[in-house]
């Protein structure tokens, strides 16, 4: 019997959507039927790729009777507005991380989904990744005892990738904390039980031309006594993928000779624009649009792999070690290292035929099976709360105690 198909309408055909294209194109349980985006070239490309209809009206997408699920992939400040619009039309929701830019917006989204009787799934975050899920399964089996400490570290070129102006404005949902810590916090919450009791953080804002947080370090404490250190730098120097066999975040093999590519591309764009900051921002935005979905320089996954082609390895978010009472766990793009009291072993995990298939698994089970998703609104609100607490702690120099945490099932 063929699986029931999720008929999806998309709000926003930008970077987040482009990263999900291989998932949507490769999973037969998904059919993209409509999209909304202000860029005509993106809408045209969507119609060519998926045979659906696209335009500039989010309202029309959400009102369509042939849409079961609305994928909210618009810029962060619009997540709440678009989620409420979709729920108001009785559509299930798949919302990109971060869920929203404030806890009030998160609560409004949760309330709207509950009142409409629809499911709300927030992702992709890297806590969906199969090696993380396998680590969680071993922890739940109890053979290694309780989780005591987690170390998570990721060094990337995040801050020098092409950005819209609001992506460099923390108040508008930009910066490394809301964009990148959402992954790390979700991962360590999943593995340490979910409930963060204390947050102490510092952030780095070290380039006046990129005026937002490009780095952070935080210590999170959990109910039950575990603690986690999470560290991130997006300043495009050391690349922590070197610790994982030069496998990138999306599961692709990286060429070490391409070091510095993000900085070079950005410098070429703004260097030809003139001296004013406004002219440079416009030049950066123009190049971003050329390379984005539907632009003349766009290619699926931009040099990583063709749409629908299986990844080289599992996706990941940097170097991670989970310390339990009787052993340590180290997820990698190829599987999971288990270091016990008397032996170590490697559990290989075959790469998925469809990247991020775990997101569709959760969404499909919720919509057609009534299975409550782990990454629901309450879970995502708790992750957002920790990210906002990191910003508050860095600003005030004080510990922050989150108050709306939920335990992992």
Secondary structure as the mmCIF struct_conf table of DSSP 4:
data_model
#
loop_
_struct_conf.conf_type_id
_struct_conf.id
_struct_conf.beg_label_comp_id
_struct_conf.beg_label_asym_id
_struct_conf.beg_label_seq_id
_struct_conf.end_label_comp_id
_struct_conf.end_label_asym_id
_struct_conf.end_label_seq_id
HELX_LH_PP_P HELX_LH_PP_P1 UNK A 2 UNK A 4
STRN STRN1 UNK A 6 UNK A 11
BEND BEND1 UNK A 14 UNK A 14
HELX_RH_AL_P HELX_RH_AL_P1 UNK A 15 UNK A 26
TURN_TY1_P TURN_TY1_P1 UNK A 28 UNK A 29
STRN STRN2 UNK A 30 UNK A 36
BEND BEND2 UNK A 38 UNK A 38
HELX_RH_AL_P HELX_RH_AL_P2 UNK A 40 UNK A 50
BEND BEND3 UNK A 51 UNK A 51
STRN STRN3 UNK A 53 UNK A 55
BEND BEND4 UNK A 56 UNK A 56
HELX_RH_AL_P HELX_RH_AL_P3 UNK A 58 UNK A 63
TURN_TY1_P TURN_TY1_P2 UNK A 65 UNK A 66
BEND BEND5 UNK A 68 UNK A 68
STRN STRN4 UNK A 69 UNK A 72
BEND BEND6 UNK A 74 UNK A 74
HELX_RH_3T_P HELX_RH_3T_P1 UNK A 76 UNK A 78
HELX_RH_AL_P HELX_RH_AL_P4 UNK A 79 UNK A 88
TURN_TY1_P TURN_TY1_P3 UNK A 89 UNK A 90
STRN STRN5 UNK A 92 UNK A 95
HELX_LH_PP_P HELX_LH_PP_P2 UNK A 96 UNK A 96
BEND BEND7 UNK A 97 UNK A 98
BEND BEND8 UNK A 101 UNK A 102
HELX_RH_AL_P HELX_RH_AL_P5 UNK A 103 UNK A 116
TURN_TY1_P TURN_TY1_P4 UNK A 117 UNK A 117
STRN STRN6 UNK A 120 UNK A 122
HELX_RH_3T_P HELX_RH_3T_P2 UNK A 126 UNK A 128
BEND BEND9 UNK A 129 UNK A 129
HELX_RH_AL_P HELX_RH_AL_P6 UNK A 130 UNK A 141
TURN_TY1_P TURN_TY1_P5 UNK A 143 UNK A 144
STRN STRN7 UNK A 147 UNK A 155
HELX_RH_3T_P HELX_RH_3T_P3 UNK A 158 UNK A 160
BEND BEND10 UNK A 161 UNK A 161
HELX_RH_3T_P HELX_RH_3T_P4 UNK A 165 UNK A 168
HELX_RH_3T_P HELX_RH_3T_P5 UNK A 170 UNK A 172
TURN_TY1_P TURN_TY1_P6 UNK A 173 UNK A 173
BEND BEND11 UNK A 175 UNK A 175
HELX_RH_AL_P HELX_RH_AL_P7 UNK A 176 UNK A 176
HELX_RH_PI_P HELX_RH_PI_P1 UNK A 177 UNK A 181
HELX_RH_AL_P HELX_RH_AL_P8 UNK A 182 UNK A 192
TURN_TY1_P TURN_TY1_P7 UNK A 193 UNK A 193
BEND BEND12 UNK A 194 UNK A 194
STRN STRN8 UNK A 196 UNK A 204
TURN_TY1_P TURN_TY1_P8 UNK A 208 UNK A 209
BEND BEND13 UNK A 210 UNK A 210
BEND BEND14 UNK A 212 UNK A 212
STRN STRN9 UNK A 215 UNK A 222
TURN_TY1_P TURN_TY1_P9 UNK A 223 UNK A 224
BEND BEND15 UNK A 225 UNK A 225
STRN STRN10 UNK A 227 UNK A 233
BEND BEND16 UNK A 235 UNK A 238
HELX_RH_3T_P HELX_RH_3T_P6 UNK A 240 UNK A 244
TURN_TY1_P TURN_TY1_P10 UNK A 245 UNK A 246
STRN STRN11 UNK A 247 UNK A 247
TURN_TY1_P TURN_TY1_P11 UNK A 249 UNK A 250
BEND BEND17 UNK A 251 UNK A 251
STRN STRN12 UNK A 253 UNK A 253
HELX_RH_3T_P HELX_RH_3T_P7 UNK A 256 UNK A 258
TURN_TY1_P TURN_TY1_P12 UNK A 259 UNK A 260
HELX_RH_AL_P HELX_RH_AL_P9 UNK A 261 UNK A 271
TURN_TY1_P TURN_TY1_P13 UNK A 272 UNK A 272
BEND BEND18 UNK A 273 UNK A 273
BEND BEND19 UNK A 275 UNK A 276
HELX_RH_AL_P HELX_RH_AL_P10 UNK A 277 UNK A 291
BEND BEND20 UNK A 292 UNK A 292
TURN_TY1_P TURN_TY1_P14 UNK A 293 UNK A 294
BEND BEND21 UNK A 295 UNK A 295
TURN_TY1_P TURN_TY1_P15 UNK A 296 UNK A 297
TURN_TY1_P TURN_TY1_P16 UNK A 300 UNK A 304
TURN_TY1_P TURN_TY1_P17 UNK A 307 UNK A 308
HELX_LH_PP_P HELX_LH_PP_P3 UNK A 309 UNK A 311
BEND BEND22 UNK A 312 UNK A 313
BEND BEND23 UNK A 318 UNK A 318
STRN STRN13 UNK A 319 UNK A 324
TURN_TY1_P TURN_TY1_P18 UNK A 325 UNK A 326
STRN STRN14 UNK A 327 UNK A 332
TURN_TY1_P TURN_TY1_P19 UNK A 333 UNK A 334
STRN STRN15 UNK A 335 UNK A 340
BEND BEND24 UNK A 341 UNK A 342
STRN STRN16 UNK A 344 UNK A 348
HELX_LH_PP_P HELX_LH_PP_P4 UNK A 350 UNK A 352
BEND BEND25 UNK A 353 UNK A 354
TURN_TY1_P TURN_TY1_P20 UNK A 355 UNK A 356
HELX_RH_AL_P HELX_RH_AL_P11 UNK A 357 UNK A 369
HELX_LH_PP_P HELX_LH_PP_P5 UNK A 371 UNK A 373
BEND BEND26 UNK A 374 UNK A 375
HELX_RH_AL_P HELX_RH_AL_P12 UNK A 377 UNK A 396
TURN_TY1_P TURN_TY1_P21 UNK A 397 UNK A 397
BEND BEND27 UNK A 398 UNK A 398
STRN STRN17 UNK A 400 UNK A 400
BEND BEND28 UNK A 403 UNK A 403
#
